[in-house]
Amino acid sequence: IISHYLSLSKVALNEPEVVDLAKVVEEFAEDWRPRAAEHGLEIRVRVQDGDLDAKADPEQFRRVLVNLVENAFDALTEAAEAGDAVAKGGTVTLGVRPMRRTVKVTVRDNGPGIPDADRGRVFEPFFTSKTRGSGLGLYLVREILLAHGGAISLASTGGRGTSVAMHWPRPNGEAS
């Protein structure tokens, strides 16, 4: 909890720079593939062609990916332990695609999804459905996106997984 609090205090302190989000996502996925394999999971990357430069602090962008991928791993692992056949071959897909004024980055899993009752609360501080955890991960993710001038949304369907879509602003607000 203390490290989450310390991270919150750093959200607005770092200066965003122009970053190729596809490159960071691909490097991240490569680093995390062994961890995924330990849990019987797979990480995939889907990158659309185009200008994928955005304004972001690379360290905070990576922190966002860590939080979202850890949440996906937790959901898939818990579902597999509960006997869910789909989760046993769980997949986390990271997507990057250019939009007109932003670069859209998605983190999608094929896990059990988020219950309807919880869906509206996932970005609230201290809300968690996990047995362990501070409830600050998704709150921190949202705060980082807002500090960068971006946006975040979540879609989840019971039994079909969860997808988090993030829009990171382009350096000049438009596609190059």
C-alpha angles and dihedrals in degrees: 000000000000093000090050090052090050091050090051090056090055098050097099098031102078121079116237117233136186107281132178097231093194091059093049092047093049092049091047092051091049090052092048100045094089090051090049091050090053087061094042090252134127132220118209129186125208116186124181119212118258142071106327098174115128138169107259144132101247093214093052092043089055090047088055091052091048092053095046096044092046089052090050092048090049093050093047094045093049091048092049091050088052089055101260105157095204093052091054087068091036121173132197113197122198114200131190123187136162119246128183098267102006145034111242117218119186132191110196132175133186094223132123096290128229118294115252091242092058101039097086093049104048095102094049116109114257094010112132137153092195124103088229127031139081100249090236101102100087091035088056091047091054093047092052091051092048092048088055093049091251135124137230135200136177131212123185135172122192110255093004104073142248132281126195115196120198126188113206115193121247117241093255099023095255140068114276 
